[in-house]
Amino acid sequence: MTFALSSTDALIVIDLQNDFCPDGALEVQRGDEIVPLVNRLQQRFAHVALTQDWHPAGHISFATSHPGTHPFETIQVAYGPQVLWPDHCLQGSEGAAFHPLLDTTRAEMIVRKGYNPRIDSYSAFLDNDHSTPTGLAGALKERGIQRLFFCGLAYDYCVHFSAMDAVTLGFTACIIEDACRAIDLNGSVARVNAEMQQAGIIRLYSDMLL
């Protein structure tokens, strides 16, 4: 099976930042391996957008903001369960910068998320309250985009939440699996795969596009 691409398709590159790559503050194993593939994929799309985790110090998602807790624990906050993470992607830091080998020249927009200190933001479209928009959906719809292809980090968190919200917002959502890497925290990959199948999200491999 192959996918013919058109001007109504867009590639959404999720959080391909230093802190999510090896030796970063919140390392996704082998996260840097996808960078050359993502660069090749960008050449196939008329529209490319990048997202960037962009946290202030003391962010609600940091374990250090909750005395007595540890990274990867889950707590309850006003908008529901919140996994606590090591401090990562601090605004203006080297960790928040895109991987140095990522081609950013073809991106027509960069969407920063997670900058509100009181709410986390996994999705490219909505904060974790599932109601506060980032503005990406409107920008894509103004350009006539209908189908979105997701890649990046991490598959079972920000990529997954972005694809799920894309479907809710009326887009067709596809995930390029070999252009992602996962955290797989407490069986999260199996869980999100089931959720995405039920939502009608298409999972494919890059050789169907290149």
ChimeraX attribute file (.defattr): number of C-alpha atoms within 10 A of each C-alpha:
attribute: neighborCount
match mode: 1-to-1
recipient: residues
	/A:1	7
	/A:2	11
	/A:3	11
	/A:4	7
	/A:5	13
	/A:6	14
	/A:7	13
	/A:8	16
	/A:9	21
	/A:10	23
	/A:11	25
	/A:12	25
	/A:13	26
	/A:14	25
	/A:15	30
	/A:16	28
	/A:17	25
	/A:18	24
	/A:19	26
	/A:20	29
	/A:21	23
	/A:22	15
	/A:23	12
	/A:24	16
	/A:25	17
	/A:26	19
	/A:27	20
	/A:28	21
	/A:29	15
	/A:30	13
	/A:31	24
	/A:32	23
	/A:33	15
	/A:34	18
	/A:35	19
	/A:36	13
	/A:37	16
	/A:38	22
	/A:39	16
	/A:40	13
	/A:41	21
	/A:42	21
	/A:43	13
	/A:44	15
	/A:45	18
	/A:46	16
	/A:47	22
	/A:48	23
	/A:49	21
	/A:50	22
	/A:51	24
	/A:52	21
	/A:53	29
	/A:54	23
	/A:55	26
	/A:56	17
	/A:57	16
	/A:58	15
	/A:59	22
	/A:60	22
	/A:61	26
	/A:62	23
	/A:63	22
	/A:64	18
	/A:65	16
	/A:66	14
	/A:67	7
	/A:68	7
	/A:69	14
	/A:70	15
	/A:71	15
	/A:72	15
	/A:73	11
	/A:74	15
	/A:75	14
	/A:76	9
	/A:77	13
	/A:78	9
	/A:79	13
	/A:80	9
	/A:81	11
	/A:82	19
	/A:83	17
	/A:84	20
	/A:85	20
	/A:86	16
	/A:87	20
	/A:88	24
	/A:89	27
	/A:90	20
	/A:91	18
	/A:92	11
	/A:93	13
	/A:94	14
	/A:95	22
	/A:96	23
	/A:97	19
	/A:98	22
	/A:99	20
	/A:100	12
	/A:101	10
	/A:102	16
	/A:103	15
	/A:104	17
	/A:105	8
	/A:106	15
	/A:107	17
	/A:108	11
	/A:109	16
	/A:110	15
	/A:111	17
	/A:112	19
	/A:113	22
	/A:114	27
	/A:115	18
	/A:116	14
	/A:117	14
	/A:118	14
	/A:119	19
	/A:120	23
	/A:121	26
	/A:122	21
	/A:123	26
	/A:124	32
	/A:125	26
	/A:126	23
	/A:127	21
	/A:128	19
	/A:129	13
	/A:130	13
	/A:131	9
	/A:132	12
	/A:133	17
	/A:134	18
	/A:135	13
	/A:136	18
	/A:137	18
	/A:138	14
	/A:139	12
	/A:140	20
	/A:141	13
	/A:142	9
	/A:143	12
	/A:144	12
	/A:145	19
	/A:146	17
	/A:147	20
	/A:148	22
	/A:149	21
	/A:150	24
	/A:151	31
	/A:152	29
	/A:153	27
	/A:154	24
	/A:155	28
	/A:156	21
	/A:157	18
	/A:158	22
	/A:159	25
	/A:160	26
	/A:161	23
	/A:162	23
	/A:163	28
	/A:164	23
	/A:165	18
	/A:166	23
	/A:167	18
	/A:168	12
	/A:169	12
	/A:170	12
	/A:171	19
	/A:172	19
	/A:173	23
	/A:174	23
	/A:175	26
	/A:176	22
	/A:177	17
	/A:178	18
	/A:179	23
	/A:180	27
	/A:181	23
	/A:182	21
	/A:183	19
	/A:184	16
	/A:185	10
	/A:186	9
	/A:187	10
	/A:188	14
	/A:189	17
	/A:190	11
	/A:191	12
	/A:192	18
	/A:193	16
	/A:194	10
	/A:195	14
	/A:196	20
	/A:197	11
	/A:198	9
	/A:199	14
	/A:200	13
	/A:201	19
	/A:202	15
	/A:203	16
	/A:204	18
	/A:205	15
	/A:206	18
	/A:207	12
	/A:208	11
	/A:209	15
	/A:210	12
